[in-house]
Structure formats: structure tokens, C-alpha cells
Amino acid sequence: NEVNPRDLDLQFSPGWFNGATGALGHFQIGWTPSFGPDRLVGHYQAGVWDDTAGAPDVLIGPSGRAYVLTGEQALHRRDSYGWYVQGVQQLTGAGSYDGDVGFKNKHGLSLFFNFVAADRATSTLDNQVNLGLTYAGPLPWRPNDAFGVAVGRTHYNSRAAAAILAATPGVEVPGA
């Protein structure tokens, strides 16, 4: 996939003609097992991405010092990248997995989780995790209803927090 910051301009055109700055590559691998005597289905996957357009560093400039202190522009990193793992597992009832549409909890309880980590040099949010449960078909007369509960956490990059603190001493900084 191309990276083109001008994609939303009024005269959209593919980047090889106008404005492409890099390419976004992605690789993913997945596994769809069934567990236990009831053959409860799950789906697990992991992936990585790399953006060759790069991005500005969240903290340092070309001199290697905090750009907010030197007045420099942020150092441009050649790549930005990240990785993730995620999964869903049916715990009770019945579920299915279709490669075209994904996981479907038809009835019963399922568990899901996600973890994503991004490049600390260029991302202000460097990782996120969440975990949750979903119950489908809780009432016989409402088989297509579902409810769920989840918890999550997002981590603010300590390098980005250091840049904020350097620019505005004494201010409350996320994650500091």
C-alpha cells in the first residue's frame, strides 16, 4: 500500500502520479484451533507493519537533543513500525470463524484480547492492551442480542512525555 498524505485532496490520484511518500507493508499470520470435547473455536493472529514514509521523532532533533529545546525541527525517522497479537476464543456455547467475515459468537460466552505496540521513536501512544468477554444470545426470544464487558489500557510514550516536559516545565505530563 502506498502512503500518500494527499489522498484526501479534491483531485485524488494514485501516488505514483502525485504525492506518494512511501509504502506501508503488513504481514500477518493466524491460527484457528478448536478446543475441548465441544470443539470450541478460537482465532489467534499476530502481525507486523512497517511504513517507509517514516515520521518525525517524538523527542529529538537532528543534533540528538530535544528539538523543543533547540528550536530544530524533529528528526525525521526513515521508518515507523509496530506489531500486534490478538485473539478470540469461544468459552461456552457455539461460535464459528470464517476467513472472509471473521469470528462469530452465535451463542454463549467468548473471550477476546488485543495487544499492539508501536515504534517508540515516532508514536506518542506506544502500546495498548485490552481484554473482554462477550455473551451472545442471552435470551431465547432475542437470539441475535449480545452484551459484553472489557477493560483496557493505553500507554503514553515516555519519550513524548519528556518532550512535553522539556517544552513546558512543571506541566502535568501523561505517563510521567
C-alpha positions, 0 to 999 in steps of 0.5 A, a space after each residue: 500500500 502506498 502512503 500518500 498524505 494527499 489522498 484526501 485532496 479534491 483531485 485524488 490520484 494514485 501516488 505514483 502520479 502525485 504525492 506518494 511518500 512511501 509504502 506501508 507493508 503488513 504481514 500477518 499470520 493466524 491460527 484457528 484451533 478448536 478446543 475441548 470435547 465441544 470443539 470450541 473455536 478460537 482465532 489467534 493472529 499476530 502481525 507486523 507493519 512497517 511504513 517507509 514514509 517514516 515520521 518525525 521523532 517524538 523527542 529529538 532533533 537532528 543534533 540528538 537533543 530535544 528539538 523543543 529545546 533547540 528550536 530544530 525541527 524533529 528528526 525525521 525517522 526513515 521508518 515507523 513500525 509496530 506489531 500486534 497479537 490478538 485473539 478470540 476464543 469461544 468459552 461456552 456455547 457455539 461460535 464459528 470463524 470464517 476467513 472472509 467475515 471473521 469470528 462469530 459468537 452465535 451463542 454463549 460466552 467468548 473471550 477476546 484480547 488485543 495487544 499492539 505496540 508501536 515504534 517508540 521513536 515516532 508514536 506518542 501512544 506506544 502500546 495498548 492492551 485490552 481484554 473482554 468477554 462477550 455473551 451472545 444470545 442471552 435470551 431465547 426470544 432475542 437470539 441475535 442480542 449480545 452484551 459484553 464487558 472489557 477493560 483496557 489500557 493505553 500507554 503514553 510514550 515516555 519519550 513524548 512525555 519528556 518532550 512535553 516536559 522539556 517544552 513546558 516545565 512543571 506541566 502535568 505530563 501523561 505517563 510521567 
